Amino acid sequence: MTDAEHLKRMHPWLWERVARAMRQWSAVAGPGESIRLVESVRPLETQQRYFAGGKSKADGVRRYSLHQFAPALAADVAVTRGRKYVASAADPAWQRWGAAARAEGLEWGGDWRGLVDCPHVQVPLLDRVQLVQAAVGVAVDGQWGARTQAAVVAALPGVALRPGSGWDSLTLDAWARILA
């Protein structure tokens, strides 16, 4: 899949920022370095394979990956030098990617504790909540409380939310219908 095809599968909030971050990274890339998108929306089977292999903390059922939402709320890139994938998280190429992603307001997986995921960027939680609030017509404050939960339920008759409250109560179907 091409970069353009991956961008089309992302939420506009994300693709605008990812595209700018990739341009910023390319402007300061070292000799022979390149960056390309390798993943946006991810099917359940792939998510479960990554979970089983220890590459993700989300199993795809009890806990979703932001790659599973359509449009995608996460993206992964590949950085290469020459024709070889840059694997070391300590490599300056990944640090430049993290700086470009942060400059665009993205959450970068290289900043995570535990499972460090340098190729990964995603819409930060505050911004995800604000996207939902704007879509269901409540005041946009970035806080998921009873008001937002009630607005989501009212906007989605017949769609069950997951137990609990907050962002994690959204199902994949609920997200797709909110953005329809």
Residue, then its C-alpha position, 0 to 999 in steps of 0.5 A: m500500500t502506498d503512503a497516499e493509500h494509508l493516509k486515506r485510511m486515517h482520520p483527517w486529524l491524524w493524516e494531516r499531522v503525519a504527512r507534515a511530520m514526514r515532510q519535516w523528517s525528510a527535510v533533515a534526513g541523513p544521507g540515504e535515509s527515507i521514511r514511508l507509511v507501512e500501516s494505518v488500519r489494522p485487521l483483527e487477525t493482524q492485531q492478535r498476531y502482534f499481541a501474541g508476539g509481544k509487539s502490542k499490549a492490545d489483544g484486539v478484543r478486550r483492548y483495542s489498538l487505535h489501528q483497529f478504528a476506521p478511520a485509523l487513529a494510529a499509524d506506523v512508519a518504516v525508516t530505512r538507510g540505504r535499503k536496510y530498516v533502521a531497527s535500533a530505537a536509539d538511532p538518531a533517525w528515530q529520534r528525529w521522527g519522534a521530534a517531528a511527530r511531537a512537533e505536530g502534536l502526535e503521541w509518539g510510541g518511542d516515548w512510551r515506557g515498557l513497550v517502546d514502539c518508535p514507528h508508531v504515532q497516534v492521536p493523543l487521548l485529549d484530542r480523541v475525546q475532543l473529536v468525539q465531542a465535536a462529532v456528537g455535538v457537546a461542548v468540546d473540553g477534552q474531558w470524558g464525563a457523564r455529559t459526553q457519555a450521554a451524548v454518545v449514547a443519544a447519538l448512537p441509538g442501538v449501538a452498545l458501548r463497552p462496560g465502564s466509562g471514558w474513551d475505552s467504552l467506545t466500540l469499533d462500530a460506535w467510532a465508525r458511526i460517530l464519524a459517518 
